[in-house]
Amino acid sequence: MPNRPIIRRLSETEPVACPCGEAYRIVTGDDGAPASFHITRISGRATKHRHARLTETYYCMEGFGQIELDDETHDFTPGTVVVIPPGVAHAVRGDVMIVNVVIPPFDGEDEELVE
């Protein structure tokens, strides 16, 4: 855990491509924080994937879509929170902007594409 506060701004963060679309990785494992914090824009069809170690918490900020969790599909609309434990294959379909909190911090090597 860092011994000082971390202050970041979305406007100062460059997006990176990810299976979900475009992620702004505002706080990452390099910061020494216990979780990473991303803002992700998903447009159309995200690639279904899973993680062996990571728990992701998605919060839909804006837009409308559906989230696939293994073989189930659920509406994904503003105000919806979804906690995705390790091993659950997931993808969002639609046009949404989400907050994604990842514990432990996101590690790209712990990402298995399933489509």
PyMOL commands that set and color helices and strands:
alter all, ss='L'
color gray80, all
select helices_A, chain A and resi 10-12+29-31
alter helices_A, ss='H'
color red, helices_A
select strands_A, chain A and resi 15-18+21-27+36-45+49-50+55-69+72-76+81-84+90-103+112-113
alter strands_A, ss='S'
color yellow, strands_A
deselect
rebuild
show_as cartoon
